[in-house]
Amino acid sequence: MGAVRIAGTVRDGAGQPVPDALVELSQIEGCARAATAPDGSFSFVTVKPDPVPGCDGVAQAPHIAVSVFARGLLARLATRIYFPDEPGANAVDPLLSELGDGTTLVAQPDGDGLRFDIVLQGEGETVFLDV
């Protein structure tokens, strides 16, 4: 396990940055919160997690749980960040397999870190989970 930088932008349905959102990462190794900047950006340095066992014993690909809080949302939005360097694990992950196209959940390589943009609605909307 090593440290990884994850950065992104929270955007609304019109493609505009959300300057007052709160993004929370949570995993077995701990959790962290970051408020978005005026341009909707956020950034974390965290530890890449190991695979975790699912309820049915099937291993889930390494991922980080994400919650998004913002003005106008009555409840938090929940999603996940998966890692692009785990194609084998991602291919058999129960959630990604169920979604078929979980591309909005897989972070993209970006320089020395990863990029994970969050789109609240509309074209390119991030897959959000019922929790």
TORLUM-19288 format. One record per residue (C-alpha): chain; residue number from 1; residue in one letter; x, y negated, z negated. Coordinates in steps of 0.05 Angstrom, whole numbers, plus 5000, padded with zeros to 4 digits. Example, Ala and Ser with C-alpha at 12.3 -4.5 7.8 and 13.67 -1.06 7.14 Angstrom:
! residues 2
> chain; n; res; east; north; up
> A; 1; A; 5246; 5090; 4844
> A; 2; S; 5273; 5021; 4857
END
This chain:
! residues 131
> chain; n; res; east; north; up
> A; 1; M; 5000; 5000; 5000
> A; 2; G; 5024; 4931; 5017
> A; 3; A; 4999; 4860; 5014
> A; 4; V; 4958; 4836; 5073
> A; 5; R; 4934; 4766; 5090
> A; 6; I; 4862; 4762; 5113
> A; 7; A; 4837; 4696; 5141
> A; 8; G; 4774; 4676; 5177
> A; 9; T; 4718; 4626; 5186
> A; 10; V; 4645; 4629; 5165
> A; 11; R; 4599; 4603; 5220
> A; 12; D; 4524; 4593; 5223
> A; 13; G; 4477; 4615; 5279
> A; 14; A; 4493; 4553; 5320
> A; 15; G; 4568; 4568; 5316
> A; 16; Q; 4581; 4512; 5267
> A; 17; P; 4629; 4522; 5209
> A; 18; V; 4597; 4531; 5140
> A; 19; P; 4638; 4485; 5095
> A; 20; D; 4605; 4505; 5029
> A; 21; A; 4605; 4581; 5030
> A; 22; L; 4637; 4627; 4979
> A; 23; V; 4670; 4691; 5004
> A; 24; E; 4683; 4746; 4954
> A; 25; L; 4727; 4807; 4966
> A; 26; S; 4719; 4869; 4922
> A; 27; Q; 4755; 4935; 4920
> A; 28; I; 4780; 4985; 4870
> A; 29; E; 4845; 4945; 4862
> A; 30; G; 4806; 4882; 4841
> A; 31; C; 4767; 4824; 4868
> A; 32; A; 4778; 4752; 4891
> A; 33; R; 4736; 4692; 4911
> A; 34; A; 4750; 4635; 4958
> A; 35; A; 4708; 4575; 4976
> A; 36; T; 4709; 4556; 5049
> A; 37; A; 4745; 4492; 5071
> A; 38; P; 4709; 4436; 5109
> A; 39; D; 4724; 4474; 5174
> A; 40; G; 4691; 4538; 5146
> A; 41; S; 4758; 4573; 5138
> A; 42; F; 4779; 4619; 5081
> A; 43; S; 4841; 4660; 5066
> A; 44; F; 4862; 4715; 5019
> A; 45; V; 4924; 4755; 5004
> A; 46; T; 4904; 4823; 4978
> A; 47; V; 4926; 4896; 4975
> A; 48; K; 4903; 4943; 5031
> A; 49; P; 4863; 4997; 4996
> A; 50; D; 4869; 5072; 5006
> A; 51; P; 4811; 5114; 5034
> A; 52; V; 4756; 5125; 4983
> A; 53; P; 4710; 5185; 4974
> A; 54; G; 4638; 5174; 4995
> A; 55; C; 4577; 5198; 4957
> A; 56; D; 4574; 5261; 4999
> A; 57; G; 4649; 5275; 4991
> A; 58; V; 4666; 5250; 5061
> A; 59; A; 4724; 5201; 5059
> A; 60; Q; 4709; 5130; 5078
> A; 61; A; 4762; 5092; 5118
> A; 62; P; 4801; 5041; 5079
> A; 63; H; 4757; 4979; 5073
> A; 64; I; 4743; 4919; 5029
> A; 65; A; 4673; 4900; 5007
> A; 66; V; 4654; 4828; 5023
> A; 67; S; 4599; 4784; 4995
> A; 68; V; 4580; 4717; 5025
> A; 69; F; 4543; 4664; 4986
> A; 70; A; 4520; 4599; 5019
> A; 71; R; 4468; 4544; 5014
> A; 72; G; 4403; 4568; 5045
> A; 73; L; 4415; 4641; 5029
> A; 74; L; 4367; 4669; 4978
> A; 75; A; 4412; 4728; 4965
> A; 76; R; 4484; 4746; 4978
> A; 77; L; 4502; 4777; 5044
> A; 78; A; 4543; 4840; 5040
> A; 79; T; 4590; 4868; 5092
> A; 80; R; 4657; 4904; 5097
> A; 81; I; 4726; 4892; 5127
> A; 82; Y; 4758; 4952; 5160
> A; 83; F; 4830; 4955; 5184
> A; 84; P; 4851; 4958; 5257
> A; 85; D; 4911; 5003; 5242
> A; 86; E; 4865; 5059; 5218
> A; 87; P; 4833; 5083; 5284
> A; 88; G; 4828; 5155; 5262
> A; 89; A; 4797; 5140; 5195
> A; 90; N; 4751; 5087; 5226
> A; 91; A; 4727; 5137; 5278
> A; 92; V; 4701; 5185; 5225
> A; 93; D; 4679; 5134; 5173
> A; 94; P; 4605; 5148; 5157
> A; 95; L; 4583; 5075; 5161
> A; 96; L; 4621; 5057; 5224
> A; 97; S; 4597; 5122; 5256
> A; 98; E; 4525; 5105; 5238
> A; 99; L; 4531; 5035; 5268
> A; 100; G; 4559; 5059; 5334
> A; 101; D; 4588; 4990; 5348
> A; 102; G; 4618; 4966; 5283
> A; 103; T; 4667; 4920; 5318
> A; 104; T; 4646; 4860; 5276
> A; 105; L; 4670; 4898; 5215
> A; 106; V; 4741; 4913; 5240
> A; 107; A; 4790; 4856; 5227
> A; 108; Q; 4835; 4835; 5284
> A; 109; P; 4910; 4828; 5282
> A; 110; D; 4930; 4755; 5277
> A; 111; G; 5004; 4737; 5272
> A; 112; D; 5029; 4765; 5206
> A; 113; G; 4960; 4781; 5179
> A; 114; L; 4888; 4796; 5199
> A; 115; R; 4830; 4754; 5222
> A; 116; F; 4759; 4768; 5199
> A; 117; D; 4708; 4717; 5221
> A; 118; I; 4638; 4719; 5191
> A; 119; V; 4579; 4698; 5235
> A; 120; L; 4515; 4691; 5194
> A; 121; Q; 4466; 4700; 5251
> A; 122; G; 4458; 4698; 5326
> A; 123; E; 4507; 4719; 5379
> A; 124; G; 4565; 4759; 5350
> A; 125; E; 4530; 4764; 5283
> A; 126; T; 4569; 4803; 5231
> A; 127; V; 4537; 4868; 5211
> A; 128; F; 4508; 4858; 5141
> A; 129; L; 4489; 4916; 5095
> A; 130; D; 4427; 4927; 5053
> A; 131; V; 4452; 4931; 4981
END
